[in-house]
Amino acid sequence: MSNDPTIFGFTDDNINTLLTRNKNWAQRTSALRPGLFPSLANSQHPQILWIGCSDSRVPETTVLNLMPGEIFTHRNIANLLPSGDLSSLSVIQYAVEILQVKHVIVCGHYGCGGVMAALGNKKHGVVDHWLQHLRDVRAANKAELAAISDPTKRVERLVELNVIAQINNLKRHANIQEAIRDRGLEVHGFVYDVSNGLCELLDVPKDPEEAEYDLKDPPMNLE
């Protein structure tokens, strides 16, 4: 990958450059879609919840060639969905119950720094507490990963396994299960390749523990 700074738009330390770029973008977008910003001022109706990595190379709206207002987003290091994380839980609840999104996409990406860190055994500080969830995925797939001799391929496979694991975590939420049953919510696993800009749809196998997390309303008491 080229390290030539001229291929990027923001190459200096002047924050006003960003404001100028914003103004130019807003003008171009308004010319292309005159009613877009006025409509967004009153409400949002995204069809997609995107759960992705914080990595700067994976901007979801740009990657999917969509406009502002079309994707509701949650991003964190290595696109993790720990069961007790209030940030992701709040985003999921709002997207699924209030916005009524039709699709949830969990997207990992090749070359993920969090995945590479979780495959090693070096201390990184506070982030190690977060990456413990990813190390759990590594441990659960220890034999498969150990059988991959190519370090790059091993990272890529853990990226994929992590997406699958987070989809399983997601589908263990009662509101996700209800939305799938009642209105056909679809959950997808993507992997983004930063080297060519392309997304791939993952084949996500059925969660072997699905029955243990199947949550339904309790039976009505008719007495």
N, C-alpha and C positions, 0 to 999 in steps of 0.2 A: 504493500500500500504506500502511496506517495505521501511524503511528509512535507510537500511543498505548501507553505501557508497561503499561497495566492489562490488555491482552489477553494478556500473558504471565504466567507463574506466578512467576518469580523476579525481583523488582523492587527488592530491597534488597541491602545488602552483608553481611548476616548469614549466614554459611555454615550456621548451625544451621537456617535455614529449609529448606535442601536436605535435611538429615537428617530433618526433620519431614515433608517432602513424600515422601521415600523410605519412611518408616514407614507413612504413609497409603496409598501406592501398594501396598506389600507386603501390607498388610491387605486392601485391596480385591481384589487379585489372588488372594490365598489364599482369600478367600470365594467368588470366582468359579470358581477352579480349585484345589480343595483339594490335589490331588496333584501340582501342577506343581513347586513348589520342591523337595520331597523327591525327585522323579524327576530333577531337574536336578543334584542334589547328587552323583549317581553317574555320570552320563554325559550326552553330548549326541548328538543324531541329526538335525542340520539337513539339510534337503533342498536348500537353496539356498546358494550362495556369491554374495554381493552385493559387487560392486566399484564403489564410488561415490566421490563428492566429499566432502571434509571439511566442506563448508558446513553450518552449523548448521540450515539450513532443510530439509535432506533426511535426516531420521532414518528409516532403512530399515524398521525394525520397525513404527514408527508409520504410515509411508506405506502399507505393505502390509497393515496391520491384522493383524499377527501377534504372537505371544507370545514371551517369552524362550526361547531354545533352538531357534528355528525358522530362524534365519538366521546363517550364518557370514559375517563381514564384514571387508572390507579397504577403507579409505577414505584418500584422499590428495587433495592439491590438483589439481582438474580430472580426477579419475579416470583417471590415466595408468598404463600398464603398460610401462615401459621394459624392454628385454630384459635389462639387467644389474641390475635393482633387486632386491636380496636380500629385502627385506621382502615385496614382492608375490609373488615366486617362492616364498617359504616358505609364505605363506598359501595359494597355489594348490596347492602340493604336498600340504599337510596336508588341505585340503578335498577334493581330488580323489582322492588315494591312500588316505588314512586314513579320513576321514569318508564318502567315497563319495557326495558330493552328486550329485543328479540334474539340477540346473539351475545354470548360472552366468549371472548377470545383470550386465552392465556398464551402469551408469546414469549418464548426464550430466544436467545440468539447465539450463534457460534462466536467463539472468541470472547465469551463472557468472563470478565475478571473475577466475579464472585465464584463462578464454577471452578475456575483455575485455582483460586485460593482454597476452596473446599477440598480439592483433590490433593493439595499439599498438606504439610504438617507444621508450617510456620505460624508463629503468633502474629496477629495483625492488630490487636487492640480490641476496642469496643465492638467492632464489626464481627469478631469471632462469635459473640453471643447470637447474632443474627444468622451467621453462616452455619451455626449448629444444626439448623433445620435442613440445610443442604447436605451437611455431613450425614444426617440421618438417611437421606436418599442414597448417598454414596454407600453407606454401610449396608442398606437393604439390598443393594445390587453389587455387592463386593465381588462375587465370583465372576459375573459378567464383565465388569470393568477390568478386573485383573487379567482377563483373557485377551484384552486388547493391547497389543504391543506398541502400537503407534500412539505417542502421547497426544497428538492432535486429535486423532480419532477417539481417543478416550475422553477428551474434553467434550467433543461433539456429542458423544453418546450420553454423557452425564447431563448435558444441556437438554437432550430429548427426554431422558428419564425424569429429570426434574419437572419438565412441563407436564408429563403424565402424572407424576405424584401430586402436583398442585391442582390438576383437574380433579383427581380423586378427592383431595381435601375440599375443593369447592363443592363438589357434588354431595358432600356429607352435611352441607348446611340445609336446614329445614326449608328455608325460603327458596333455595335453588331447586330442591326436589319438588316443592309445590308448584313452582313456575313451569318446570318441565312437564309435570302431569297435567296441570290445568290449562296452560296456554301455549305449550309447545316451545318453550325456551330451548335454544340450542347452545351447546357448549363445545368449543373447538380448541384444539391445540395447534399453535403455529410455531415454527422456528424460522427466524430471519437470518439470512446469510449476509453479514456486513461486507463481504468481499464482492458481492454482485447486486445487492439491493433487492433480492428476491425472497418472498415468504414461501414456505412449504407447509402444507397441511399434514399434520402427524396422524398416523393411525393409532388411536388410543384404545388399548384393550380394555375389556370390562374389568372393573375393580373387583378383585377376588374377595374383598372384604365388604362389598356393597351391602349385603344383607344385614350386617352388624350395625349399619348406620342408617337404615331405612326408617325414616321418621314419618309418622302419620298422626292425624288428630285422634285423640282418645275417643272410644265409642261413646255415643250419646247415652245419657241416663234417662230412660223413658218413664221412670217411676214418678 
